Amino acid sequence: MSLLSFLFNKEPKSANTAKERLQIIIARERTIHNGPDFMPALHQELIAVISKYVRVNPEDIKITLDKQGNLEVLDVNVILPDAS
């Protein structure tokens, strides 16, 4: 039974949960600071978190904040090292 519940688990995946939390944090920061002043701190925190799990060059983490219509989109691109 545990195998079936593992395969068909309806709980959100951790990546989706992290994405939703990040969206909430960014929306809150934008209303508090009225601008993208948080971006350097966010970049450093992302480097720290990603570095816990994989060795990555900080220059390989790119963050952009784009406006698409009335929405702002945070784009985080991480170049991961080869698995070799």
Backbone as XML, in Angstrom:
<?xml version="1.0"?>
<chain id="A" units="angstrom">
  <residue number="1" name="MET">
    <atom name="N" x="0.824" y="-1.198" z="0.000"/>
    <atom name="CA" x="0.000" y="0.000" z="0.000"/>
    <atom name="C" x="0.865" y="1.258" z="0.000"/>
  </residue>
  <residue number="2" name="SER">
    <atom name="N" x="2.002" y="1.215" z="0.704"/>
    <atom name="CA" x="2.839" y="2.406" z="0.759"/>
    <atom name="C" x="3.453" y="2.715" z="-0.606"/>
  </residue>
  <residue number="3" name="LEU">
    <atom name="N" x="3.698" y="1.703" z="-1.420"/>
    <atom name="CA" x="4.228" y="1.933" z="-2.754"/>
    <atom name="C" x="3.211" y="2.684" z="-3.603"/>
  </residue>
  <residue number="4" name="LEU">
    <atom name="N" x="1.951" y="2.308" z="-3.510"/>
    <atom name="CA" x="0.908" y="2.997" z="-4.272"/>
    <atom name="C" x="0.762" y="4.440" z="-3.823"/>
  </residue>
  <residue number="5" name="SER">
    <atom name="N" x="0.800" y="4.682" z="-2.520"/>
    <atom name="CA" x="0.663" y="6.051" z="-2.054"/>
    <atom name="C" x="1.896" y="6.877" z="-2.427"/>
  </residue>
  <residue number="6" name="PHE">
    <atom name="N" x="3.060" y="6.238" z="-2.529"/>
    <atom name="CA" x="4.263" y="6.950" z="-2.984"/>
    <atom name="C" x="4.122" y="7.341" z="-4.455"/>
  </residue>
  <residue number="7" name="LEU">
    <atom name="N" x="3.642" y="6.403" z="-5.278"/>
    <atom name="CA" x="3.519" y="6.658" z="-6.708"/>
    <atom name="C" x="2.416" y="7.653" z="-7.040"/>
  </residue>
  <residue number="8" name="PHE">
    <atom name="N" x="1.344" y="7.619" z="-6.289"/>
    <atom name="CA" x="0.187" y="8.456" z="-6.588"/>
    <atom name="C" x="-0.046" y="9.502" z="-5.519"/>
  </residue>
  <residue number="9" name="ASN">
    <atom name="N" x="1.007" y="9.952" z="-4.906"/>
    <atom name="CA" x="0.914" y="10.946" z="-3.845"/>
    <atom name="C" x="0.403" y="12.259" z="-4.423"/>
  </residue>
  <residue number="10" name="LYS">
    <atom name="N" x="-0.613" y="12.822" z="-3.808"/>
    <atom name="CA" x="-1.219" y="14.063" z="-4.286"/>
    <atom name="C" x="-0.625" y="15.291" z="-3.610"/>
  </residue>
  <residue number="11" name="GLU">
    <atom name="N" x="0.323" y="15.125" z="-2.693"/>
    <atom name="CA" x="0.943" y="16.261" z="-2.040"/>
    <atom name="C" x="1.832" y="16.984" z="-3.040"/>
  </residue>
  <residue number="12" name="PRO">
    <atom name="N" x="1.912" y="18.310" z="-2.925"/>
    <atom name="CA" x="2.761" y="19.045" z="-3.861"/>
    <atom name="C" x="4.232" y="18.693" z="-3.683"/>
  </residue>
  <residue number="13" name="LYS">
    <atom name="N" x="4.954" y="18.699" z="-4.773"/>
    <atom name="CA" x="6.385" y="18.410" z="-4.740"/>
    <atom name="C" x="7.115" y="19.565" z="-4.078"/>
  </residue>
  <residue number="14" name="SER">
    <atom name="N" x="8.289" y="19.285" z="-3.527"/>
    <atom name="CA" x="9.026" y="20.316" z="-2.805"/>
    <atom name="C" x="9.431" y="21.469" z="-3.718"/>
  </residue>
  <residue number="15" name="ALA">
    <atom name="N" x="9.720" y="21.206" z="-4.978"/>
    <atom name="CA" x="10.087" y="22.283" z="-5.901"/>
    <atom name="C" x="8.912" y="23.236" z="-6.103"/>
  </residue>
  <residue number="16" name="ASN">
    <atom name="N" x="7.710" y="22.689" z="-6.249"/>
    <atom name="CA" x="6.534" y="23.535" z="-6.406"/>
    <atom name="C" x="6.266" y="24.341" z="-5.146"/>
  </residue>
  <residue number="17" name="THR">
    <atom name="N" x="6.437" y="23.715" z="-4.004"/>
    <atom name="CA" x="6.243" y="24.408" z="-2.735"/>
    <atom name="C" x="7.251" y="25.537" z="-2.586"/>
  </residue>
  <residue number="18" name="ALA">
    <atom name="N" x="8.499" y="25.268" z="-2.917"/>
    <atom name="CA" x="9.539" y="26.298" z="-2.833"/>
    <atom name="C" x="9.244" y="27.443" z="-3.791"/>
  </residue>
  <residue number="19" name="LYS">
    <atom name="N" x="8.780" y="27.127" z="-4.981"/>
    <atom name="CA" x="8.450" y="28.156" z="-5.962"/>
    <atom name="C" x="7.323" y="29.043" z="-5.452"/>
  </residue>
  <residue number="20" name="GLU">
    <atom name="N" x="6.283" y="28.438" z="-4.883"/>
    <atom name="CA" x="5.161" y="29.207" z="-4.353"/>
    <atom name="C" x="5.612" y="30.098" z="-3.195"/>
  </residue>
  <residue number="21" name="ARG">
    <atom name="N" x="6.441" y="29.577" z="-2.315"/>
    <atom name="CA" x="6.937" y="30.378" z="-1.192"/>
    <atom name="C" x="7.781" y="31.543" z="-1.683"/>
  </residue>
  <residue number="22" name="LEU">
    <atom name="N" x="8.624" y="31.302" z="-2.681"/>
    <atom name="CA" x="9.456" y="32.360" z="-3.228"/>
    <atom name="C" x="8.594" y="33.452" z="-3.853"/>
  </residue>
  <residue number="23" name="GLN">
    <atom name="N" x="7.532" y="33.060" z="-4.545"/>
    <atom name="CA" x="6.634" y="34.048" z="-5.144"/>
    <atom name="C" x="5.976" y="34.909" z="-4.071"/>
  </residue>
  <residue number="24" name="ILE">
    <atom name="N" x="5.590" y="34.301" z="-2.966"/>
    <atom name="CA" x="4.971" y="35.047" z="-1.866"/>
    <atom name="C" x="5.975" y="36.010" z="-1.251"/>
  </residue>
  <residue number="25" name="ILE">
    <atom name="N" x="7.190" y="35.534" z="-1.018"/>
    <atom name="CA" x="8.225" y="36.379" z="-0.420"/>
    <atom name="C" x="8.529" y="37.568" z="-1.324"/>
  </residue>
  <residue number="26" name="ILE">
    <atom name="N" x="8.655" y="37.317" z="-2.602"/>
    <atom name="CA" x="8.980" y="38.399" z="-3.536"/>
    <atom name="C" x="7.845" y="39.403" z="-3.610"/>
  </residue>
  <residue number="27" name="ALA">
    <atom name="N" x="6.622" y="38.928" z="-3.666"/>
    <atom name="CA" x="5.486" y="39.847" z="-3.702"/>
    <atom name="C" x="5.456" y="40.716" z="-2.448"/>
  </residue>
  <residue number="28" name="ARG">
    <atom name="N" x="5.722" y="40.117" z="-1.318"/>
    <atom name="CA" x="5.726" y="40.865" z="-0.054"/>
    <atom name="C" x="6.867" y="41.879" z="-0.038"/>
  </residue>
  <residue number="29" name="GLU">
    <atom name="N" x="8.052" y="41.464" z="-0.458"/>
    <atom name="CA" x="9.197" y="42.369" z="-0.488"/>
    <atom name="C" x="8.952" y="43.542" z="-1.427"/>
  </residue>
  <residue number="30" name="ARG">
    <atom name="N" x="8.317" y="43.282" z="-2.554"/>
    <atom name="CA" x="8.051" y="44.363" z="-3.509"/>
    <atom name="C" x="7.110" y="45.389" z="-2.911"/>
  </residue>
  <residue number="31" name="THR">
    <atom name="N" x="6.126" y="44.947" z="-2.144"/>
    <atom name="CA" x="5.196" y="45.908" z="-1.548"/>
    <atom name="C" x="5.851" y="46.674" z="-0.414"/>
  </residue>
  <residue number="32" name="ILE">
    <atom name="N" x="6.741" y="46.029" z="0.328"/>
    <atom name="CA" x="7.419" y="46.703" z="1.439"/>
    <atom name="C" x="8.447" y="47.697" z="0.922"/>
  </residue>
  <residue number="33" name="HIS">
    <atom name="N" x="9.273" y="47.269" z="-0.026"/>
    <atom name="CA" x="10.390" y="48.091" z="-0.481"/>
    <atom name="C" x="10.079" y="48.896" z="-1.743"/>
  </residue>
  <residue number="34" name="ASN">
    <atom name="N" x="8.959" y="48.612" z="-2.381"/>
    <atom name="CA" x="8.535" y="49.329" z="-3.586"/>
    <atom name="C" x="9.626" y="49.347" z="-4.662"/>
  </residue>
  <residue number="35" name="GLY">
    <atom name="N" x="10.250" y="48.236" z="-4.888"/>
    <atom name="CA" x="11.276" y="48.153" z="-5.919"/>
    <atom name="C" x="12.109" y="46.907" z="-5.775"/>
  </residue>
  <residue number="36" name="PRO">
    <atom name="N" x="12.936" y="46.603" z="-6.779"/>
    <atom name="CA" x="13.737" y="45.369" z="-6.744"/>
    <atom name="C" x="15.031" y="45.500" z="-5.944"/>
  </residue>
  <residue number="37" name="ASP">
    <atom name="N" x="15.043" y="46.253" z="-4.858"/>
    <atom name="CA" x="16.246" y="46.421" z="-4.044"/>
    <atom name="C" x="16.681" y="45.127" z="-3.369"/>
  </residue>
  <residue number="38" name="PHE">
    <atom name="N" x="15.791" y="44.170" z="-3.286"/>
    <atom name="CA" x="16.082" y="42.911" z="-2.623"/>
    <atom name="C" x="16.867" y="41.946" z="-3.510"/>
  </residue>
  <residue number="39" name="MET">
    <atom name="N" x="17.044" y="42.277" z="-4.769"/>
    <atom name="CA" x="17.659" y="41.336" z="-5.703"/>
    <atom name="C" x="19.076" y="40.909" z="-5.305"/>
  </residue>
  <residue number="40" name="PRO">
    <atom name="N" x="19.971" y="41.801" z="-4.888"/>
    <atom name="CA" x="21.308" y="41.332" z="-4.489"/>
    <atom name="C" x="21.263" y="40.359" z="-3.306"/>
  </residue>
  <residue number="41" name="ALA">
    <atom name="N" x="20.414" y="40.650" z="-2.329"/>
    <atom name="CA" x="20.293" y="39.752" z="-1.172"/>
    <atom name="C" x="19.685" y="38.419" z="-1.596"/>
  </residue>
  <residue number="42" name="LEU">
    <atom name="N" x="18.693" y="38.463" z="-2.469"/>
    <atom name="CA" x="18.069" y="37.240" z="-2.962"/>
    <atom name="C" x="19.091" y="36.392" z="-3.715"/>
  </residue>
  <residue number="43" name="HIS">
    <atom name="N" x="19.921" y="37.027" z="-4.511"/>
    <atom name="CA" x="20.957" y="36.317" z="-5.267"/>
    <atom name="C" x="21.913" y="35.606" z="-4.311"/>
  </residue>
  <residue number="44" name="GLN">
    <atom name="N" x="22.365" y="36.287" z="-3.278"/>
    <atom name="CA" x="23.288" y="35.682" z="-2.313"/>
    <atom name="C" x="22.630" y="34.518" z="-1.566"/>
  </residue>
  <residue number="45" name="GLU">
    <atom name="N" x="21.367" y="34.676" z="-1.190"/>
    <atom name="CA" x="20.666" y="33.602" z="-0.489"/>
    <atom name="C" x="20.467" y="32.389" z="-1.387"/>
  </residue>
  <residue number="46" name="LEU">
    <atom name="N" x="20.158" y="32.621" z="-2.660"/>
    <atom name="CA" x="20.006" y="31.500" z="-3.590"/>
    <atom name="C" x="21.327" y="30.763" z="-3.777"/>
  </residue>
  <residue number="47" name="ILE">
    <atom name="N" x="22.419" y="31.502" z="-3.863"/>
    <atom name="CA" x="23.730" y="30.865" z="-3.971"/>
    <atom name="C" x="23.981" y="29.979" z="-2.761"/>
  </residue>
  <residue number="48" name="ALA">
    <atom name="N" x="23.673" y="30.488" z="-1.573"/>
    <atom name="CA" x="23.897" y="29.719" z="-0.342"/>
    <atom name="C" x="23.052" y="28.451" z="-0.307"/>
  </residue>
  <residue number="49" name="VAL">
    <atom name="N" x="21.789" y="28.561" z="-0.690"/>
    <atom name="CA" x="20.889" y="27.396" z="-0.649"/>
    <atom name="C" x="21.286" y="26.364" z="-1.690"/>
  </residue>
  <residue number="50" name="ILE">
    <atom name="N" x="21.547" y="26.801" z="-2.916"/>
    <atom name="CA" x="21.906" y="25.859" z="-3.975"/>
    <atom name="C" x="23.237" y="25.187" z="-3.657"/>
  </residue>
  <residue number="51" name="SER">
    <atom name="N" x="24.161" y="25.933" z="-3.070"/>
    <atom name="CA" x="25.477" y="25.387" z="-2.727"/>
    <atom name="C" x="25.405" y="24.299" z="-1.661"/>
  </residue>
  <residue number="52" name="LYS">
    <atom name="N" x="24.330" y="24.263" z="-0.899"/>
    <atom name="CA" x="24.153" y="23.187" z="0.087"/>
    <atom name="C" x="23.996" y="21.829" z="-0.597"/>
  </residue>
  <residue number="53" name="TYR">
    <atom name="N" x="23.446" y="21.834" z="-1.797"/>
    <atom name="CA" x="23.093" y="20.591" z="-2.462"/>
    <atom name="C" x="23.988" y="20.237" z="-3.637"/>
  </residue>
  <residue number="54" name="VAL">
    <atom name="N" x="24.575" y="21.247" z="-4.264"/>
    <atom name="CA" x="25.411" y="20.987" z="-5.433"/>
    <atom name="C" x="26.469" y="22.091" z="-5.516"/>
  </residue>
  <residue number="55" name="ARG">
    <atom name="N" x="27.668" y="21.701" z="-5.939"/>
    <atom name="CA" x="28.737" y="22.676" z="-6.105"/>
    <atom name="C" x="28.455" y="23.446" z="-7.392"/>
  </residue>
  <residue number="56" name="VAL">
    <atom name="N" x="28.256" y="24.741" z="-7.246"/>
    <atom name="CA" x="27.914" y="25.573" z="-8.397"/>
    <atom name="C" x="28.713" y="26.869" z="-8.323"/>
  </residue>
  <residue number="57" name="ASN">
    <atom name="N" x="29.104" y="27.355" z="-9.474"/>
    <atom name="CA" x="29.806" y="28.630" z="-9.566"/>
    <atom name="C" x="28.771" y="29.749" z="-9.373"/>
  </residue>
  <residue number="58" name="PRO">
    <atom name="N" x="28.985" y="30.675" z="-8.450"/>
    <atom name="CA" x="28.016" y="31.758" z="-8.229"/>
    <atom name="C" x="27.716" y="32.560" z="-9.492"/>
  </residue>
  <residue number="59" name="GLU">
    <atom name="N" x="28.658" y="32.629" z="-10.408"/>
    <atom name="CA" x="28.422" y="33.348" z="-11.662"/>
    <atom name="C" x="27.473" y="32.602" z="-12.592"/>
  </residue>
  <residue number="60" name="ASP">
    <atom name="N" x="27.202" y="31.324" z="-12.282"/>
    <atom name="CA" x="26.295" y="30.517" z="-13.092"/>
    <atom name="C" x="24.852" y="30.605" z="-12.604"/>
  </residue>
  <residue number="61" name="ILE">
    <atom name="N" x="24.586" y="31.495" z="-11.669"/>
    <atom name="CA" x="23.224" y="31.718" z="-11.190"/>
    <atom name="C" x="22.807" y="33.110" z="-11.638"/>
  </residue>
  <residue number="62" name="LYS">
    <atom name="N" x="21.860" y="33.168" z="-12.534"/>
    <atom name="CA" x="21.383" y="34.432" z="-13.093"/>
    <atom name="C" x="19.941" y="34.667" z="-12.657"/>
  </residue>
  <residue number="63" name="ILE">
    <atom name="N" x="19.668" y="35.874" z="-12.193"/>
    <atom name="CA" x="18.325" y="36.249" z="-11.760"/>
    <atom name="C" x="17.903" y="37.482" z="-12.539"/>
  </residue>
  <residue number="64" name="THR">
    <atom name="N" x="16.725" y="37.425" z="-13.124"/>
    <atom name="CA" x="16.178" y="38.586" z="-13.809"/>
    <atom name="C" x="14.740" y="38.794" z="-13.364"/>
  </residue>
  <residue number="65" name="LEU">
    <atom name="N" x="14.330" y="40.037" z="-13.367"/>
    <atom name="CA" x="12.962" y="40.399" z="-13.025"/>
    <atom name="C" x="12.384" y="41.091" z="-14.243"/>
  </residue>
  <residue number="66" name="ASP">
    <atom name="N" x="11.431" y="40.434" z="-14.908"/>
    <atom name="CA" x="10.843" y="40.948" z="-16.145"/>
    <atom name="C" x="9.397" y="41.331" z="-15.910"/>
  </residue>
  <residue number="67" name="LYS">
    <atom name="N" x="8.934" y="42.273" z="-16.671"/>
    <atom name="CA" x="7.542" y="42.683" z="-16.615"/>
    <atom name="C" x="6.845" y="42.137" z="-17.850"/>
  </residue>
  <residue number="68" name="GLN">
    <atom name="N" x="5.767" y="41.394" z="-17.626"/>
    <atom name="CA" x="4.974" y="40.834" z="-18.718"/>
    <atom name="C" x="3.538" y="41.281" z="-18.503"/>
  </residue>
  <residue number="69" name="GLY">
    <atom name="N" x="3.155" y="42.330" z="-19.200"/>
    <atom name="CA" x="1.826" y="42.897" z="-18.989"/>
    <atom name="C" x="1.773" y="43.536" z="-17.617"/>
  </residue>
  <residue number="70" name="ASN">
    <atom name="N" x="0.803" y="43.131" z="-16.812"/>
    <atom name="CA" x="0.704" y="43.668" z="-15.457"/>
    <atom name="C" x="1.341" y="42.738" z="-14.423"/>
  </residue>
  <residue number="71" name="LEU">
    <atom name="N" x="2.086" y="41.745" z="-14.887"/>
    <atom name="CA" x="2.752" y="40.807" z="-13.985"/>
    <atom name="C" x="4.253" y="41.014" z="-14.019"/>
  </residue>
  <residue number="72" name="GLU">
    <atom name="N" x="4.895" y="40.726" z="-12.902"/>
    <atom name="CA" x="6.342" y="40.700" z="-12.853"/>
    <atom name="C" x="6.772" y="39.254" z="-12.696"/>
  </residue>
  <residue number="73" name="VAL">
    <atom name="N" x="7.743" y="38.841" z="-13.496"/>
    <atom name="CA" x="8.185" y="37.452" z="-13.519"/>
    <atom name="C" x="9.636" y="37.390" z="-13.061"/>
  </residue>
  <residue number="74" name="LEU">
    <atom name="N" x="9.878" y="36.605" z="-12.025"/>
    <atom name="CA" x="11.234" y="36.374" z="-11.557"/>
    <atom name="C" x="11.753" y="35.130" z="-12.257"/>
  </residue>
  <residue number="75" name="ASP">
    <atom name="N" x="12.856" y="35.285" z="-12.959"/>
    <atom name="CA" x="13.441" y="34.184" z="-13.699"/>
    <atom name="C" x="14.783" y="33.847" z="-13.066"/>
  </residue>
  <residue number="76" name="VAL">
    <atom name="N" x="14.925" y="32.620" z="-12.588"/>
    <atom name="CA" x="16.167" y="32.158" z="-11.980"/>
    <atom name="C" x="16.723" y="31.042" z="-12.850"/>
  </residue>
  <residue number="77" name="ASN">
    <atom name="N" x="17.912" y="31.272" z="-13.397"/>
    <atom name="CA" x="18.577" y="30.274" z="-14.224"/>
    <atom name="C" x="19.857" y="29.832" z="-13.527"/>
  </residue>
  <residue number="78" name="VAL">
    <atom name="N" x="19.996" y="28.521" z="-13.363"/>
    <atom name="CA" x="21.174" y="27.961" z="-12.714"/>
    <atom name="C" x="21.809" y="26.963" z="-13.675"/>
  </residue>
  <residue number="79" name="ILE">
    <atom name="N" x="23.065" y="27.184" z="-13.970"/>
    <atom name="CA" x="23.809" y="26.233" z="-14.800"/>
    <atom name="C" x="24.458" y="25.240" z="-13.841"/>
  </residue>
  <residue number="80" name="LEU">
    <atom name="N" x="23.981" y="24.008" z="-13.898"/>
    <atom name="CA" x="24.504" y="22.964" z="-13.015"/>
    <atom name="C" x="25.701" y="22.286" z="-13.657"/>
  </residue>
  <residue number="81" name="PRO">
    <atom name="N" x="26.656" y="21.868" z="-12.845"/>
    <atom name="CA" x="27.824" y="21.170" z="-13.412"/>
    <atom name="C" x="27.418" y="19.797" z="-13.942"/>
  </residue>
  <residue number="82" name="ASP">
    <atom name="N" x="28.243" y="19.264" z="-14.821"/>
    <atom name="CA" x="28.003" y="17.918" z="-15.340"/>
    <atom name="C" x="28.014" y="16.922" z="-14.204"/>
  </residue>
  <residue number="83" name="ALA">
    <atom name="N" x="27.284" y="15.825" z="-14.372"/>
    <atom name="CA" x="27.169" y="14.806" z="-13.327"/>
    <atom name="C" x="28.369" y="13.875" z="-13.289"/>
  </residue>
  <residue number="84" name="SER">
    <atom name="N" x="29.383" y="14.126" z="-14.072"/>
    <atom name="CA" x="30.538" y="13.202" z="-14.116"/>
    <atom name="C" x="31.411" y="13.332" z="-12.914"/>
  </residue>
</chain>
